[in-house]
């Protein structure tokens, strides 16, 4: 047997504020104007220019000039060579 949950219909009005750093704040509507002024800096700072090819999570990506891209056949050959090497090495392992 379950009991019905009672919720108060008089919830305080809230406003969601996002700061420049991406932090999400939930503030009451009365305090919203004051928190927005406090959360935003008076002078906007310049964001550094980020080259997508030089991001920290991209290890081996390089931008090459037009026509200087590596051929896809090198990757196919590297895959076949690596696969052949693994097969040769594993054929020496006794069962």
Secondary structure, 3 states (H helix, E strand, C coil): CCCCCCCCCCCCCEEEEECCCCCEEEEECCCHHHHHHHHCCCCCCCCCCCCHHHCCCCCCCCCCCCCCCCCHHHHHHHHHHHHHHHHHHHHCCCC
